[in-house]
């Protein structure tokens, strides 16, 4: 069965669509990686890691053309997603220690 398709030109006021695998702009693998790292790190090391990750995400979203307000919301959502992953991972047992340390 053939399907009729129509195309319309983009309106000048339509925004650019930026696709991401999750609502935060990061994939679940990155959320899990950050939670693992935060589970292994402590003190100043954990704080420095976390600040660098949030800054990296913000820089990527800004470079993709997202507004500062939207970037702020995405970073806050990312922080919440990582916090949830940390809680879930600790409910499932301790985070394994790195073999490299």
C-alpha positions in Angstrom: 0.0 0.0 0.0 1.5 3.3 -1.0 1.6 6.2 1.4 1.3 9.8 0.3 3.9 12.1 1.9 3.9 15.8 1.8 6.8 18.1 2.6 6.6 21.6 3.8 9.3 24.1 4.1 10.5 24.9 7.6 9.0 28.0 9.1 11.6 30.7 9.9 10.6 30.7 13.6 11.1 26.9 14.0 14.0 25.9 16.2 16.8 23.5 15.6 16.1 20.0 17.0 19.0 18.6 19.1 18.6 14.9 19.7 20.0 13.2 22.8 19.5 9.7 24.1 18.0 10.9 27.4 16.3 14.0 28.7 19.5 15.3 30.2 21.5 15.4 27.1 23.6 12.4 28.2 23.1 8.7 27.7 22.5 6.3 30.5 26.1 5.0 30.1 27.5 8.4 31.0 25.1 8.7 34.0 26.2 5.2 35.2 29.9 6.1 34.6 29.6 9.2 36.7 27.8 7.5 39.5 30.5 4.8 39.5 33.3 7.4 39.7 31.5 9.3 42.4 31.1 6.1 44.4 34.8 5.5 44.2 36.0 9.0 44.8 35.9 11.0 48.0 36.5 14.5 49.3 38.2 17.1 47.0 38.8 14.4 44.3 35.0 13.7 44.0 34.2 17.4 44.0 36.7 18.2 41.3 35.5 15.3 39.2 31.8 16.3 39.6 32.4 19.9 38.7 34.4 19.0 35.6 31.7 16.6 34.4 28.9 19.2 34.9 31.0 21.8 33.2 31.8 19.5 30.3 28.1 18.8 29.8 27.2 22.5 30.0 29.9 23.3 27.4 28.7 20.6 25.1 25.1 21.8 25.2 26.1 25.5 24.8 28.3 24.5 21.8 25.2 22.7 20.3 23.3 26.0 20.4 21.2 25.5 23.5 20.2 28.5 25.5 21.8 29.1 28.9 18.5 28.6 30.7 17.9 25.3 29.0 21.5 24.2 29.7 21.0 25.0 33.4 17.9 22.8 33.4 19.6 20.0 31.6 22.6 20.1 34.0 20.3 20.0 37.0 18.4 17.0 35.5 21.7 15.3 34.9 22.7 15.9 38.5 19.4 14.4 39.6 19.8 11.4 37.3 23.3 10.7 38.6 22.1 11.0 42.2 19.3 8.5 41.6 21.8 6.1 40.0 24.1 6.5 43.0 21.3 5.6 45.3 20.2 2.6 43.2 23.8 1.3 42.9 24.3 1.5 46.6 21.0 -0.4 47.2 22.4 -3.1 45.0 25.7 -3.4 46.8 29.0 -1.6 47.1 30.7 -0.1 44.0 33.7 -2.2 43.1 37.0 -0.6 43.7 39.2 0.2 40.6 42.0 -2.2 40.0 44.2 0.7 39.0 44.4 2.4 42.4 
